[in-house]
């Protein structure tokens, strides 16, 4: 038995950013103003620019990346 050290800070930071980047790319047309989007000039965009929405996408991306690290370290599913 031994100890394995894996520095995943950079990977998790990138994963967080990548989740946000993908959200922005996917919802770009809804993030150009408070009102007006592809579904109508008078349609509100709050549900797209609300920080809780895009932060959640960033967090989901980071969680997925942490899962990859746990698989590589053979620790997935071992927490009791």
NORTA-V614236 format. One record per pair of residues at least 4 apart in sequence whose ideal C-beta (glycine too) atoms are under 7 Angstrom apart, sorted by the first residue. I is the first residue (numbers start at 0). J is the second residue. D is the distance in whole Angstrom. If there is no record, write none. Layout:
i=I j=J d=D
i=I j=J d=D
//
This chain:
i=3 j=72 d=6
i=5 j=68 d=6
i=5 j=72 d=6
i=7 j=11 d=5
i=7 j=68 d=5
i=8 j=12 d=6
i=9 j=13 d=6
i=10 j=14 d=6
i=10 j=64 d=6
i=11 j=15 d=6
i=11 j=61 d=5
i=11 j=64 d=6
i=11 j=65 d=6
i=12 j=16 d=7
i=13 j=17 d=6
i=14 j=18 d=7
i=14 j=60 d=5
i=14 j=61 d=5
i=14 j=63 d=7
i=14 j=64 d=4
i=15 j=19 d=7
i=15 j=57 d=5
i=15 j=60 d=6
i=15 j=61 d=5
i=16 j=20 d=6
i=17 j=21 d=6
i=17 j=60 d=6
i=18 j=22 d=6
i=18 j=56 d=5
i=18 j=57 d=4
i=18 j=59 d=6
i=18 j=60 d=3
i=18 j=61 d=7
i=19 j=23 d=6
i=19 j=53 d=6
i=19 j=56 d=7
i=19 j=57 d=4
i=20 j=24 d=6
i=21 j=25 d=6
i=22 j=26 d=6
i=22 j=53 d=5
i=22 j=56 d=4
i=23 j=27 d=6
i=23 j=30 d=6
i=26 j=30 d=6
i=26 j=47 d=5
i=28 j=36 d=6
i=28 j=37 d=5
i=29 j=36 d=5
i=29 j=44 d=5
i=29 j=47 d=4
i=30 j=44 d=7
i=30 j=47 d=6
i=30 j=48 d=6
i=32 j=44 d=7
i=33 j=43 d=7
i=33 j=44 d=6
i=34 j=41 d=6
i=34 j=43 d=6
i=34 j=44 d=7
i=35 j=40 d=5
i=35 j=42 d=7
i=36 j=42 d=5
i=36 j=44 d=6
i=38 j=42 d=5
i=44 j=48 d=6
i=45 j=49 d=6
i=46 j=52 d=6
i=47 j=52 d=7
i=50 j=54 d=5
i=51 j=55 d=6
i=52 j=56 d=7
i=53 j=57 d=7
i=54 j=58 d=6
i=55 j=59 d=6
i=56 j=60 d=7
i=57 j=61 d=7
i=58 j=62 d=6
i=59 j=63 d=7
i=60 j=64 d=7
i=61 j=65 d=6
i=62 j=66 d=7
i=64 j=68 d=7
i=65 j=69 d=6
i=66 j=70 d=6
i=66 j=75 d=7
i=67 j=71 d=6
i=68 j=72 d=6
i=69 j=74 d=5
i=69 j=75 d=4
i=70 j=75 d=5
//
